[in-house]
């Protein structure tokens, strides 16, 4: 029964990880699922966007949602834009744009069709979000923000040269709102102190191989006084000139530390447990203690353990990898993922699982060969006494799966229909929060 309880828990975990996100089908230029616009405001935007589509064929769609679910704002916008029943913009033109707003998560995304990417660049989208949408959204003036943003987007599409003028206006605003030198000095001193303590901890642990609390600082400081102040001065200069980068690095370290918990659970606990179980059942199968037919009773939970290890351990690593690619190379992770077909991911995952079971079989064979008490054998229906009794791996003494006391592994308004077209997006655009 305990075995089935654990199996049920892992099934829930797997469903949570594999449950596909459902995206809304857009049938209107303004779909206010979050209810942030009044009827008048929504109709005002709707009429303006419909008229713009009639005049130019360009489609600008506004969508508000209550929850993002398990998706990021980027994933959700990409999914809505490229859903088969939506496809913003006209076929072969890809002249669609989606403005996605998630007020409960305080996030916003401008998703741009491929045909608009040369005009509505990621930089322009970021300016729209940072200097127009975000200030209005902080005051909960959603209609004013969206209305102003649509005005700027339409103006840019009609006259791409306006992008330079727009950029100059908000570049000046950004320079005017820069942090004062005094604030930068204090922030730099604080960050220098933080990084110095972290590096001192690493020095004690990996160089001196002693606890930071047990190491006497004064003798160490007197011995390396000049080097210490040179290092702190250099670190301060780096932090002062690149304080924004320092905060980004700090956030990367924080996120990495958080994700490492899942990696540890996946690879350090669940994967170890999965290997131990797999080796035991393969060893019992190859020595005849477990019949081939009964082997398939134990196999599903072993497979689910490997799957849980993969979900907990490998998924955060891939998330960190795509975050690094996005930050360092300024590449959209959604675009990178979409370049691979679903067959590629299926084959890759299958190869990983096959490799895990091959490793388990090899290790089981080595254990049998190294034991003078066990020999290879085969059985069809044997229940496997060695799997349910206490003790070692020999007959009547192996660690069990179900025996008591043994270690167990299982435990309304004017009609304004929107029919869409054939547009696609490769993930271009920008996101923001307020």
Buried (B, 14 or more C-beta within 10 A) or exposed (E): EEBEEBBEBBBEBBEEBEEEEEBBEBEBBBBBEBEBBEEEBBBBBBBBBBEBBEEEEBBBBBBBBEEBEEBBBBBBBBBBBBBEEBBBBBEEBBBBBBBBBBBEBEBBBBBBBBBBBEBBBBEBBBBBBBBBBBBBBEEEBBBBBBBBBBEBBBEBBEEEEBBEEBBEEBEEEEEEEEEEEEEBEEBBEEBBBEBBEEEBBEBBEEEEEEEBEEBEEEEBEEEEEEEBEEBBEEBBEBBBEEBEEBEEBEEBEEBBEEBBEBBBBBBBBBBEBBBBBBBBBBBBBBBBBBBEEBBEBBBEBBBBBBBBBBBBBBBBBEBBEBBEBBEEEEEBBBEBBBEEEEEEEEEEEEEEEEEBBEEBBEBBBEBBEEBEEBEEEEBEEBBBBBBBBBBEBBBEBBBBBBBEEBEBBBEEEEEBEBEBBEBBBBBBBBBBEB
